[in-house]
Amino acid sequence: MLTINKKDIQKALALAKDIRTGKNGHKRHIDFLRKNRRIYPVLKELIPQEPRKGDIWFLERRGNKYNPPMVLLVEEKREDEFRVCQVHIDPILSRRNKDLIVPDRFPRLFNSFGEFMIEVWNSFDVKKSQIFAYCGNVNELVLDAVKEASQNLSAKPPLWSPLPPRHTSQEALEFAELETKVAGAYAYIPGLETAKEASWFAKMISALRKKVEDISLPFSSEAFHMLPFLPEPVAAASNLEEEVPVGFIHFLGEDNFEITTLSARLNNRITEENKDKDGILINIGGRVNLGDKKKLFEKKDVDWTFSMALVVEKENAPQYYTAKIMNFDPDLGMFHATILVPSWEEADRGRLSMKLLASSWN
């Protein structure tokens, strides 16, 4: 049985306190866990063996451009994925209606952190394999506040949360720009396997975040189904020849979007039990009427993505089930998607949302 040495615990807590100061805090924490063989098993006695919502962890380093971010695990999306919000230890960089400040009286493992802020505006998905070093946790009160604030950034913060500075400093704005780039670098985005694909996707989300200030847009294809200026989700047509709307955005620059609505016809919809795992599979196929937009997709310098989701209204906020498989042929406008939902009830209640995005922005 492992004996937990008091000096080892004090050393671990001192490290947590040191993370608050200096530019190398992230790196020191991770290097410490790697190099100190004696302290690591001590920490393993104190930390959860598996990531769980409400925990705060560092992510594993990805490349050399950005330090690994510290993130709050907000919700478990699938058995191997989490939705996270970035966390930072200096609330002076917080912004009103963007960040939630957690006071130092709230419990967590390393209580020498003091106040810190949760960037409720800045969420993205990660794989469990990206989660590396445990830092602490928040309670259900904080977790619920994060979820609520992410749905409505203009809502008043809870009474227990200190208010960010009234006026946003230039330093805070520059920091937010940096955090957006970090999120884009560490987000897990299915289907975007190459650095080029992930780069243009991140640029789009960053531009949309500036345009839509009251909604927390995640670095995920869900973001496209949350935009207020694109058509609302509609009931999946019972008559397969019925037209359904497709939201279309053409990015010409950071502040230059062409926004319109196209139409599509569904030619098949099959709902069946998932044979491999729990849940219900919805297979949908059809064709988008691209009209004069077809010429755009013939250009070699245009990036594009097609996204489909089933949107299910819940008590607190909509639940977005984005397609796990999404195939789209821009030459013919033909598409096929497979969406996984937990139950028959949600498959029946869900409303279909389709978005097509293209970028000529270099």
N, C-alpha and C positions, 0 to 999 in steps of 0.2 A: 504493500500500500504506500502511495506517495505521501511523504510528509511535507506539508506546506510551510516553508521557512518564512518567518515574519520579515526578515531582511529582504527576501526575494519579493514579497508582496509590496513592501515599501519602495523597492526599486522600480517595480512595475508602475505603481501609482505616481512616482516621481517622473517617470517617463511620460505618462499621460499629461502631467502638468506642463512638462517642457514642450509638448506638442503645441501649446498655445502660443509660444514665442518662436521667432526665427523662421526663415524661409524653408529650412530643411526638415520641418516637423514631420511631414508625411514620410519622407525618406528615412528619417531616424527611427520612426516607429517600425517600419517594415524591416529595415536592416537589423534592428534590435531582435525582432522575433526570429529572424533567420540565423543570427550569429550566437545568441545566448541560449545554449542548449539546456542549461539548468532552469532558466526562467520560463522557457516555453511550456514544459509540462506543468509548471505551477499555474500558468495562465490558463492552460487547458482544463485545469480543475475548476477554474472560476468562470469560464465562458461556456456558452452553449455549444454542444457538439455539432448542431445543425443550425443554419441560418433560419430565423423566424421573423415574422412581421413585428415591427417595433424595435428591432435591433439596429444598431449603428455599426457599420463595418467600413474598412478601407477596401477598395477594389484592387485586384492584382494589376500590376503595371502593364500598360499596353503601349509599346513604343517608348521613345525618349522625349517626345515633344511636351507632354503634360504630365505633371505628378498625378498619381492615382487619387481620385476624389474620395472623400468620406461621404457615405450615403446612409439614409434612413430607409429601411425596408418597409414600404408602405403596405403592400399587399402581395400575396402569392398569386401570380396569374395562372401558371401551370405548375406541374410538379417540379420543373427544373428552371422556372423563370420567376423573377420578382419585378414589380414596379417600384422604383426608388425615387427619392428626392435627394438632391445634394444637400450636404450639411457643411456649415463653416463655423469656426470658433470665434470669429470677430464680428459681433452684431453692429459695430459702427459702420459696416459696409451694407447693412440691411436697407431695404426700401419699403415704404408704406404700400400696402395692398399687393405686396409681392412676397415678402418674407415673414416668417413667424419666429419670434424670439422666445426661447425657452428659458425660464429663470433658473438660477443655480440651485434652488431648493427642491427641484424635481429629481427623483431617484434615477441613478444609472450606475454602472459598475465603477467607472473612473470619476468619482465625484469631484475631483480637482479640476475638471474642465471649466467650471463656472458657467456663465451664460453662453449660449450659442444660438445660431439661427438655422432654421430649416427653410430652404428655398422652395416654397410650395409652387412657385411658378415654373420650376425647372425639374421636370420629372422625365424618366426614361426607363426602359426595360433592360435588365441584365440577366445573364445566365448564372445559375448557382456556381458554376465553375469559375466565374470571374470574382466571386466574393472571397476575400483573402484574410484580413486581420480584424478581429473583433475589437470594438472600442467602447461599447456601452449600450444603453437602451433608453426608450421613453415609455411612459405608461399609456394606458388606453385613452386617457383624457387628451394627451398631446396627439396621439395617433388619430383620434376622431377629429380633432381640430384641423389637422393637416389635410385630411380627406375633404372636410367641408370647405376649407379655404381654397383648395385646388379647383373646386367646382364654381366658386364665385370669389374671384380675387378682390372684388370691391367690398366684400362683406366686412363688418367690423371684427377685429380680432377678439378672442375671448378675454375676459377681464383679468385673468391671471398672466396674460402675456404683455410684457413691456412694449410700448410703442416704438417703432423705428424712428429715426430722426425725421422731423417735419419736412425738411428740405433735403432732397437727394443730392449728394455731393458728386462731383465729377469722378472722384475715385470710385464711388459705388457704381456709377454707370459703366466705367471701364472694367470693373470687377465682374459685373453682370455679363458683359460681352465675353470676357474670358471664360466664365462658367458655362456659357452657352457652347463655346468651342470644346470645352472639356466634355460636356454631355454628349456632343456629337461624336467625339472621339471614342467614348466608352460605351455608348448605347449599343444594345444588341437589336439589330433590325433584320428580321428574317428576309431572305431573298436578295439582300445587298451584300454580295460576297466580296466584291473588290473595293479597294480604297476609293477609286473614282466614283463608283455608285454611291457609297456612303457619304462622300464629300458633297455631291450635288444635293442629295437628300437633306443633309444637315443644313446646307445653305437655304433651302426652301423653308424648313421648319423655323430657322432663325428669322427669316423675313416675315413669315406669317405671325410669329410671336409679337413682332413690333406692330403689326396691323391689328391684331386682336388682343387687346390689353386686359380684358376682364375674364378671360378664360385661360386656364393653365393648359397649354398645348404640349403634350409629351413628345419626346423624340420617338415616335412610333407612327405607323400608318393610321392609327386611331385618330390622330390629330386632324386628318383631312375630313373625317366624318363629324367633327365637332364645330366646323366653321359655320358661323351664322349667315354668311352671305352666299352659301351654296344650298341647293334644294334639300329640304327635310327628307329623312327616310320615309319610304312609303311601304304599305302592305305589299308583300310579294304577290304578284298578280296570280289570281286563281285561273284566269284565262291567259294562257301562255302567249297569246298574240297581243296582249295589252301592252301599251308603251309605258315605260318607267323612266324617270328622269336620271340623268347622269351629270353630276357637277363637273365642270371643266375649268381648270386654271392653266393659263400659259404664262410662265415667268419670263419676263423680258429684262428684268433688273430687280434690284433690291426693293425698290418702291414702285415698280411698274408691273402690274398684273393685268392680264386680260381674263375676265371672269364671265362665263356664260353657262348655259344649260343645254346639253345635248339630250338625245333620247335613245333608248335601247328597247329591243324586243326580246323577251325570254323565249327560248324554244324548248327548254327542259328544266325541270326541278324535281329531284328525287331526294326524299328524306328517308334515312335508314339508320338502324343501330350501328354503332362503331364496333366492328368485330375484334379489333386489336385491343382497345381500351374502353373504359367507360365513356358514355356520351352518345350524342346523336350527330350523324354526318348529314349535311345538306349540300347536295351537288346541284349547281346552277350553271346553265349555259345560255348563250344568246349572242346578240349582235348589236353593236353600237352604231348608230347612224352618224358617221363622222362629218358628212357633208363636205364643206370646203376646208375643214380642218385636216382632211386626209393628206393634203399637200405638205402640211407641216411635218408629218411623220416620215416623209420621203427624204428629208434633209439629214445629212450625216452628222451634223453638229447638235442635234436635238436629243436631249435625254428625256425619258418619260417613265411614268409608273402608273399602273391601274390598280385601284384598291377597292375591295368590296367588304362590307361588314353587315352583320345582323345586329341591329340595335334593339335592346330590350329595356324598356322603362322599369326602373327599380324605385324603391321608396325614396332613397336619398339622391341617386344620380343614375343616368343611363349606364348600361353595361354594353360594351362594344366587343363583339366577337368578330375579329377580322379573319379574312380567309387564310387558311393554312397553305393552300395551294391556289395560285392565281396565274392563269395563262391568258395572254392577250396578244392577238395578231393585229398590229396597226394597219397592215395592208388591206385586210378584209373587215376589220372591226369585230372579229369574232373573239369571244372570251369563254372561259370555263373556270369556275371557282369551287373550292371545297371548304365549307365552314364547319367547325366543330363547336357544338354547344352542349351544356351539361344535361339537358332534359328535353323530353317531348314538349313540355309546357312552354319552355323558352323558344323552341323551334316554331311553335304555333303562334306565340305572341310577338315574336320579333318582326321588325320592319327592316326592309332592305335599303342599304345605302351604297351607291356606287359613285366613285370619284376617279377622274382621269386628270393627270397632271403632266405637263410638258414644260421643258425649260430650254430657252435659247440664250440663257444668261451665262456668260463665260467669265 
